[in-house]
Amino acid sequence: MSYLDYQVAQTPTGLRKILYINWPLVLLLSAVACVGFLMLYSVGGGRADVWAEPQMYRFAVGMVAMFALAFVPMWFWRGVSVLSYVACLLLLVAVELVGDIGMGAQRWLEFGPLRLQPSELMKIALVLVLAAYYDLLPLRRVSRPLWVLIPVALILLPTAMVLKQPDLGTSIMLMAGGGIVMFAAGVSLWYFAAVVGSAVGLVYAVLKSRGTDWQLLEDYQFRRIDTFLDPSVDPLGAGYNITQAQIALGSGGWSGRGFMQGTQSRLNFLPEKQTDFIFTVLAEEFGFVGAFSLLMLYTLIIGFCVFSALSNRDRFGSLLTIGISGTFFVYFAINMGMVMGLLPVVGSPLPLVSYGGTAMMILLMGFGMVQSAHVHRPR
């Protein structure tokens, strides 16, 4: 019996697939999405048809897609991993050539009524191809330089293309997601230490170059750094977004002002309150208790994914689960850090809460693959 025949023979059928689904994960994802519906209803001024209702329809479609992908066996995802990566690269090239421009960035492709952001697809495709790569690579070769360069190239190629759009937030998520898969696969920590050391050295060199003949950044870029470190330097300009977000976060206090009672959102002081800064709406209306509760829901999602990965004896399925859940972690960590002033504003939405179609659909498809790994793990 060939390896593929063995995999097909081990695939559960019928009712067993439904029973094997990670139902606590489904409930947690639904709970986070309901928080999003509630917040979108609030920022819509008490009208569901503005933001909340379209988001509900998208979530329903996304959940159907998640269950459909959960029933697809793992040997299929392993087989299409390279093809999906190449297809996403071609879509990124198409964005560069004929992509739609919006808000100063060229990130989308128009297919009639459908608007697709290929960089979102690449988050999943990159994890797929890296999981397949390390599934085939013998453990003794994982940390050898030649075999480390290959996944590094797989990560840097789409990252550079996305960074050019420009989309710093997604670029960071691609690098972080790829790095998480490499770490989980057992790549030596010395490589990660070298990357961290190089990054620290680069930041130090950039800051020391200011005002010299060999200045590495333009003056306006240094002004952006100044604004990030101290938004009060330009409170009505570059520092406006983060200043208003911090006001909203602080005014929520312990239990918040109450549902639909947030002054920052109701009086339209908050920018992009339905997308990037929706966490500040939650914090203002429900305070520390509401913000901490959402963070706990996110933490439980990560916990169930990690437990599923650690208990999965299939290396590909385990790495796929770790990669997608790790990308999900970076997703909400960047958004929360951004609105709290801990990270620069890079335009990253809050997963399953912020308004948006492509991001939610791709994320739920990713969790469909996590469910597939859980359903079809060796038993």
ZAFI-104882 format. One record per residue (C-alpha): x, y, z. Coordinates in nm, 2 decimals, always signed. Layout:
REC      X      Y      Z
REC      X      Y      Z
...
//
This chain:
REC      X      Y      Z
REC  +0.00  +0.00  +0.00
REC  +0.14  +0.34  -0.10
REC  +0.16  +0.64  +0.14
REC  -0.13  +0.81  -0.03
REC  -0.35  +0.50  -0.02
REC  -0.27  +0.46  +0.35
REC  -0.37  +0.83  +0.41
REC  -0.70  +0.77  +0.22
REC  -0.77  +0.45  +0.42
REC  -0.72  +0.64  +0.75
REC  -0.96  +0.92  +0.66
REC  -1.27  +0.91  +0.88
REC  -1.61  +0.91  +0.70
REC  -1.97  +1.02  +0.75
REC  -2.09  +1.10  +1.10
REC  -1.74  +1.06  +1.25
REC  -1.61  +1.38  +1.08
REC  -1.89  +1.58  +1.25
REC  -1.81  +1.42  +1.59
REC  -1.44  +1.48  +1.55
REC  -1.48  +1.86  +1.49
REC  -1.33  +2.08  +1.76
REC  -1.66  +2.22  +1.88
REC  -1.52  +2.43  +2.16
REC  -1.31  +2.62  +1.89
REC  -1.63  +2.67  +1.69
REC  -1.81  +2.82  +1.99
REC  -1.51  +3.05  +2.07
REC  -1.49  +3.18  +1.72
REC  -1.87  +3.24  +1.72
REC  -1.84  +3.43  +2.05
REC  -1.57  +3.66  +1.92
REC  -1.78  +3.72  +1.61
REC  -2.08  +3.81  +1.82
REC  -1.87  +4.07  +2.00
REC  -1.79  +4.21  +1.66
REC  -2.16  +4.23  +1.57
REC  -2.24  +4.41  +1.89
REC  -1.96  +4.67  +1.84
REC  -2.05  +4.72  +1.47
REC  -2.41  +4.78  +1.58
REC  -2.29  +5.04  +1.82
REC  -2.06  +5.23  +1.57
REC  -2.35  +5.21  +1.32
REC  -2.55  +5.44  +1.55
REC  -2.80  +5.16  +1.65
REC  -2.86  +5.05  +1.29
REC  -2.77  +4.69  +1.20
REC  -2.79  +4.74  +0.83
REC  -2.49  +4.98  +0.82
REC  -2.21  +4.75  +0.94
REC  -2.34  +4.46  +1.16
REC  -2.58  +4.30  +0.92
REC  -2.34  +4.26  +0.63
REC  -2.08  +4.13  +0.87
REC  -2.33  +3.86  +0.99
REC  -2.39  +3.74  +0.64
REC  -2.02  +3.72  +0.58
REC  -1.96  +3.53  +0.90
REC  -2.24  +3.28  +0.81
REC  -2.08  +3.22  +0.47
REC  -1.74  +3.19  +0.63
REC  -1.86  +2.93  +0.88
REC  -2.01  +2.72  +0.60
REC  -1.67  +2.74  +0.42
REC  -1.49  +2.65  +0.75
REC  -1.71  +2.33  +0.79
REC  -1.67  +2.24  +0.43
REC  -1.29  +2.27  +0.45
REC  -1.29  +2.07  +0.78
REC  -1.42  +1.77  +0.59
REC  -1.14  +1.78  +0.33
REC  -0.86  +1.53  +0.42
REC  -0.51  +1.64  +0.51
REC  -0.35  +1.46  +0.22
REC  -0.53  +1.70  -0.01
REC  -0.40  +2.01  +0.16
REC  -0.05  +1.87  +0.15
REC  -0.08  +1.80  -0.22
REC  -0.20  +2.15  -0.31
REC  +0.04  +2.35  -0.09
REC  +0.29  +2.44  -0.36
REC  +0.02  +2.51  -0.61
REC  -0.16  +2.75  -0.37
REC  +0.17  +2.93  -0.29
REC  +0.25  +2.98  -0.66
REC  -0.11  +3.09  -0.73
REC  -0.09  +3.35  -0.46
REC  +0.24  +3.48  -0.59
REC  +0.09  +3.52  -0.93
REC  -0.20  +3.71  -0.77
REC  +0.04  +3.94  -0.60
REC  +0.21  +4.01  -0.93
REC  -0.13  +4.09  -1.08
REC  -0.19  +4.34  -0.80
REC  +0.13  +4.51  -0.89
REC  +0.03  +4.53  -1.26
REC  -0.35  +4.59  -1.26
REC  -0.44  +4.62  -0.89
REC  -0.71  +4.86  -0.76
REC  -0.57  +5.15  -0.57
REC  -0.75  +5.27  -0.25
REC  -0.64  +5.50  +0.04
REC  -0.30  +5.53  -0.11
REC  -0.23  +5.16  -0.14
REC  -0.25  +4.91  -0.42
REC  -0.37  +4.59  -0.26
REC  -0.68  +4.46  -0.43
REC  -0.80  +4.29  -0.74
REC  -1.14  +4.34  -0.89
REC  -1.34  +4.04  -1.03
REC  -1.67  +4.20  -1.11
REC  -1.85  +4.25  -0.78
REC  -1.58  +4.06  -0.60
REC  -1.29  +4.25  -0.44
REC  -1.00  +4.03  -0.34
REC  -0.69  +4.11  -0.14
REC  -0.43  +3.84  -0.24
REC  -0.20  +3.92  +0.05
REC  -0.47  +3.78  +0.29
REC  -0.46  +3.45  +0.09
REC  -0.09  +3.44  +0.11
REC  -0.10  +3.43  +0.49
REC  -0.26  +3.08  +0.46
REC  -0.07  +2.97  +0.15
REC  +0.27  +3.05  +0.31
REC  +0.19  +2.84  +0.62
REC  +0.07  +2.55  +0.40
REC  +0.38  +2.54  +0.19
REC  +0.62  +2.57  +0.49
REC  +0.43  +2.29  +0.68
REC  +0.45  +2.07  +0.37
REC  +0.83  +2.15  +0.33
REC  +0.91  +2.06  +0.69
REC  +0.69  +1.75  +0.67
REC  +0.91  +1.62  +0.39
REC  +1.24  +1.74  +0.53
REC  +1.43  +1.49  +0.76
REC  +1.47  +1.63  +1.11
REC  +1.85  +1.61  +1.09
REC  +1.85  +1.87  +0.81
REC  +1.61  +2.12  +0.96
REC  +1.88  +2.35  +1.10
REC  +2.14  +2.31  +0.83
REC  +2.21  +2.64  +0.65
REC  +2.11  +2.53  +0.30
REC  +1.78  +2.39  +0.42
REC  +1.71  +2.70  +0.62
REC  +1.77  +2.93  +0.33
REC  +1.48  +2.77  +0.13
REC  +1.20  +2.86  +0.37
REC  +1.36  +3.20  +0.43
REC  +1.33  +3.27  +0.06
REC  +0.97  +3.14  +0.06
REC  +0.89  +3.39  +0.33
REC  +1.09  +3.69  +0.20
REC  +0.96  +3.68  -0.16
REC  +0.59  +3.75  -0.08
REC  +0.68  +3.97  +0.21
REC  +0.88  +4.20  -0.02
REC  +0.59  +4.21  -0.27
REC  +0.33  +4.30  +0.00
REC  +0.56  +4.56  +0.15
REC  +0.58  +4.73  -0.18
REC  +0.20  +4.78  -0.20
REC  +0.26  +4.92  +0.08
REC  +0.12  +4.70  +0.36
REC  +0.35  +4.69  +0.66
REC  +0.10  +4.51  +0.88
REC  +0.05  +4.21  +0.65
REC  +0.42  +4.20  +0.58
REC  +0.49  +4.16  +0.95
REC  +0.23  +3.89  +0.98
REC  +0.38  +3.70  +0.69
REC  +0.72  +3.71  +0.84
REC  +0.59  +3.62  +1.19
REC  +0.37  +3.34  +1.06
REC  +0.66  +3.19  +0.86
REC  +0.89  +3.23  +1.16
REC  +0.65  +3.05  +1.39
REC  +0.63  +2.75  +1.16
REC  +1.02  +2.74  +1.14
REC  +1.04  +2.76  +1.52
REC  +0.78  +2.48  +1.56
REC  +0.96  +2.27  +1.30
REC  +1.27  +2.27  +1.52
REC  +1.50  +2.52  +1.35
REC  +1.79  +2.62  +1.58
REC  +1.74  +2.91  +1.81
REC  +2.07  +3.06  +1.70
REC  +1.91  +3.16  +1.37
REC  +1.63  +3.35  +1.55
REC  +1.89  +3.51  +1.78
REC  +2.08  +3.63  +1.48
REC  +1.76  +3.78  +1.33
REC  +1.67  +3.96  +1.65
REC  +2.03  +4.08  +1.69
REC  +2.03  +4.21  +1.33
REC  +1.70  +4.39  +1.38
REC  +1.82  +4.56  +1.70
REC  +2.14  +4.66  +1.53
REC  +1.95  +4.80  +1.23
REC  +1.72  +5.01  +1.46
REC  +2.03  +5.14  +1.65
REC  +2.20  +5.23  +1.32
REC  +1.89  +5.41  +1.19
REC  +1.85  +5.62  +1.51
REC  +2.22  +5.71  +1.52
REC  +2.23  +5.81  +1.16
REC  +1.99  +6.10  +1.22
REC  +2.14  +6.43  +1.13
REC  +2.46  +6.28  +0.98
REC  +2.59  +6.26  +0.62
REC  +2.49  +5.89  +0.61
REC  +2.13  +5.94  +0.73
REC  +1.94  +5.61  +0.65
REC  +1.58  +5.76  +0.66
REC  +1.43  +6.07  +0.52
REC  +1.34  +6.36  +0.76
REC  +0.96  +6.29  +0.73
REC  +1.02  +5.93  +0.83
REC  +1.20  +6.04  +1.14
REC  +0.91  +6.27  +1.22
REC  +0.69  +5.96  +1.21
REC  +0.91  +5.79  +1.46
REC  +0.89  +6.10  +1.68
REC  +0.51  +6.09  +1.66
REC  +0.50  +5.72  +1.75
REC  +0.72  +5.78  +2.05
REC  +0.52  +6.09  +2.16
REC  +0.19  +6.15  +1.98
REC  +0.15  +6.49  +2.15
REC  +0.42  +6.62  +1.92
REC  +0.16  +6.65  +1.65
REC  -0.18  +6.59  +1.81
REC  -0.39  +6.73  +1.52
REC  -0.18  +6.57  +1.25
REC  +0.01  +6.24  +1.24
REC  -0.05  +6.18  +1.62
REC  -0.43  +6.24  +1.59
REC  -0.54  +5.87  +1.55
REC  -0.34  +5.73  +1.84
REC  -0.42  +6.03  +2.06
REC  -0.80  +5.98  +2.02
REC  -0.76  +5.60  +2.06
REC  -0.58  +5.65  +2.39
REC  -0.84  +5.89  +2.51
REC  -1.11  +5.63  +2.44
REC  -0.92  +5.35  +2.61
REC  -0.86  +5.56  +2.92
REC  -1.21  +5.70  +2.95
REC  -1.36  +5.35  +2.96
REC  -1.22  +5.29  +3.31
REC  -1.30  +4.96  +3.48
REC  -1.65  +4.88  +3.35
REC  -1.70  +5.13  +3.07
REC  -1.94  +5.41  +2.99
REC  -2.21  +5.17  +2.88
REC  -2.33  +5.02  +2.55
REC  -2.36  +5.29  +2.28
REC  -2.26  +5.56  +2.53
REC  -1.90  +5.61  +2.42
REC  -1.84  +5.97  +2.34
REC  -1.53  +5.92  +2.13
REC  -1.71  +5.69  +1.89
REC  -2.05  +5.86  +1.90
REC  -1.91  +6.20  +1.83
REC  -1.68  +6.06  +1.55
REC  -1.35  +6.15  +1.71
REC  -1.22  +5.79  +1.66
REC  -1.08  +5.73  +1.31
REC  -1.18  +5.41  +1.12
REC  -1.39  +5.30  +1.42
REC  -1.55  +5.01  +1.23
REC  -1.22  +4.86  +1.13
REC  -0.87  +4.93  +1.27
REC  -0.98  +5.11  +1.59
REC  -1.29  +4.90  +1.69
REC  -1.10  +4.77  +2.00
REC  -1.11  +5.12  +2.14
REC  -1.49  +5.14  +2.10
REC  -1.51  +4.81  +2.30
REC  -1.28  +4.95  +2.57
REC  -1.46  +5.28  +2.60
REC  -1.81  +5.12  +2.62
REC  -1.73  +4.81  +2.83
REC  -1.40  +4.92  +3.00
REC  -1.12  +4.70  +3.12
REC  -1.37  +4.41  +3.19
REC  -1.49  +4.40  +2.82
REC  -1.14  +4.44  +2.67
REC  -1.00  +4.17  +2.90
REC  -1.29  +3.94  +2.82
REC  -1.22  +3.96  +2.45
REC  -0.85  +3.90  +2.51
REC  -0.94  +3.59  +2.71
REC  -1.16  +3.46  +2.42
REC  -0.86  +3.51  +2.19
REC  -0.63  +3.33  +2.43
REC  -0.87  +3.04  +2.46
REC  -0.88  +3.01  +2.08
REC  -0.50  +3.00  +2.07
REC  -0.49  +2.75  +2.36
REC  -0.73  +2.50  +2.19
REC  -0.53  +2.52  +1.87
REC  -0.20  +2.46  +2.04
REC  -0.35  +2.17  +2.23
REC  -0.48  +2.02  +1.91
REC  -0.14  +2.07  +1.74
REC  +0.06  +1.91  +2.03
REC  -0.18  +1.61  +2.04
REC  -0.16  +1.56  +1.66
REC  +0.09  +1.29  +1.55
REC  +0.08  +1.40  +1.19
REC  +0.37  +1.65  +1.15
REC  +0.21  +1.84  +0.86
REC  -0.12  +1.88  +1.04
REC  +0.05  +1.99  +1.36
REC  +0.27  +2.25  +1.18
REC  -0.03  +2.38  +0.99
REC  -0.23  +2.43  +1.31
REC  +0.06  +2.60  +1.48
REC  +0.12  +2.83  +1.18
REC  -0.24  +2.94  +1.14
REC  -0.30  +2.99  +1.51
REC  +0.03  +3.18  +1.54
REC  -0.06  +3.41  +1.25
REC  -0.40  +3.46  +1.43
REC  -0.21  +3.56  +1.75
REC  +0.01  +3.81  +1.56
REC  -0.31  +3.95  +1.39
REC  -0.48  +4.06  +1.71
REC  -0.15  +4.14  +1.90
REC  -0.06  +4.39  +1.63
REC  -0.40  +4.56  +1.64
REC  -0.42  +4.58  +2.01
REC  -0.06  +4.70  +2.04
REC  -0.13  +4.96  +1.77
REC  -0.44  +5.12  +1.93
REC  -0.27  +5.13  +2.27
REC  +0.03  +5.31  +2.13
REC  +0.27  +5.02  +2.19
REC  +0.33  +4.97  +1.81
REC  +0.31  +5.20  +1.51
REC  -0.02  +5.24  +1.33
REC  +0.01  +4.99  +1.04
REC  -0.36  +4.94  +0.94
REC  -0.42  +4.60  +1.08
REC  -0.79  +4.50  +1.16
REC  -0.90  +4.31  +1.48
REC  -0.97  +3.96  +1.36
REC  -1.34  +3.85  +1.35
REC  -1.44  +4.19  +1.51
REC  -1.34  +4.46  +1.26
REC  -1.56  +4.51  +0.96
REC  -1.43  +4.35  +0.65
REC  -1.50  +4.07  +0.40
REC  -1.18  +3.92  +0.27
REC  -1.00  +3.91  +0.60
REC  -1.29  +3.73  +0.78
REC  -1.34  +3.48  +0.50
REC  -0.97  +3.39  +0.47
REC  -0.94  +3.37  +0.85
REC  -1.23  +3.13  +0.88
REC  -1.10  +2.93  +0.58
REC  -0.77  +2.90  +0.77
REC  -0.95  +2.77  +1.08
REC  -1.13  +2.53  +0.85
REC  -0.78  +2.38  +0.77
REC  -0.71  +2.37  +1.15
REC  -1.04  +2.18  +1.19
REC  -0.93  +1.95  +0.90
REC  -0.61  +1.87  +1.08
REC  -0.81  +1.80  +1.40
REC  -1.07  +1.58  +1.23
REC  -0.82  +1.38  +1.03
REC  -0.54  +1.34  +1.28
REC  -0.42  +0.98  +1.34
REC  -0.63  +0.80  +1.60
//
